[in-house]
Amino acid sequence: MESRSKREQCTIINNIPSELNICADPTQIEQVLVNLFVNAMDAVAGMGESQISVDLLSDEAKYQRVGITDSGKGFNADVLPKLFTLLPPPKMLG
């Protein structure tokens, strides 16, 4: 991630406290975060100077929410209504 962010002139801002404890499978959490970072890097690719921020969105005792935002242009208006529409499994496509 670091080499790609330098290549893309993208600043990554980590606002997550280092003492944050999460009770979860580290491999699964890492995979989710990597996927979100890859998506964010794709969103800002070719934009020149850009930014990705990682923030703690809640600090409740029981649950933690982490948000990743980027300075990309966002989705086209025609995509928004279909954003959370489930796709059929590949086997059903042929």
N, C-alpha and C positions, 0 to 999 in steps of 0.2 A: 504494500500500500504506500509506504513512504516514498519509494522510488517513483511510482506512478504519480503521486501527488506533486512531487518536485517537477516531473516532466510536464504535467498539466498546469503548472503554476497555481496549484490549489493549496490553500492554507487549511490545515485541519486544527480545529479548536476543540480541545477536550475539557469540558466543564464538569466531568464526573469526579467526585471526591475519591481519592486513592483508598480511603478506608471503607468504601462501600462493600458490604457483604451481600452476596446473592446465593441462595440455596438452590442450585440447579446444576445440571450436567455441564461442566466446563466446555466440552467439545461441542455440544449443541448450541450453547450461548455464543461461542466463538464463530460457529458456522452462520448463525443468524446475523451477527454483527458484520462478518465479512461480506455476506450477501448484500446487506444494506449499504455498506461502504462501496461495494462495486457498483451498485445501482446509482448511488450519489455521484461517484466518479464519472460514470457514463453520462449522467445528467449535465455535468459541467465541462465535459470534454470539449476541447477546442474553443473555449470561451476566454482564454487568457487568464487573467487573475480571477480566481474564484475562491469560494469558501465552503467548508463542510463543518458543521458544529454538532457536537455530541453533548446532550444535556440530560440532567436528571429532572424529570418532569413531576415527580412526586417524591415526597420523603416520609410517607406514612410508615409506621412501624412494621406493618404486615406485608405490604406490596411496594415494589419499586417499578417505575416506568422510565424507560430511557428513550429519548427522542434523537433522531438524526435528521438534520435539515441541511439543505444545500442551496446555493445561490443560482441554480439552474433556472431555465425559463418556465418550467412546469409543464403540465399536460396541455395538449390542444383541447379546445372546448368540446370538440366532437367525441373525444375519448372519455371525458368525465362520466357521462351516463352509463358507460359500459365498464367502468373501472373495476367493480367488484362482481362482475358477472362470471360465474364459473364456466370454465372451458370443459368440453367433453374429454374423457380420458383418451389417450392416443389410440388405443385399440378400437374405439368407436369411430374414429376418423377414417379407417380403411386399412 
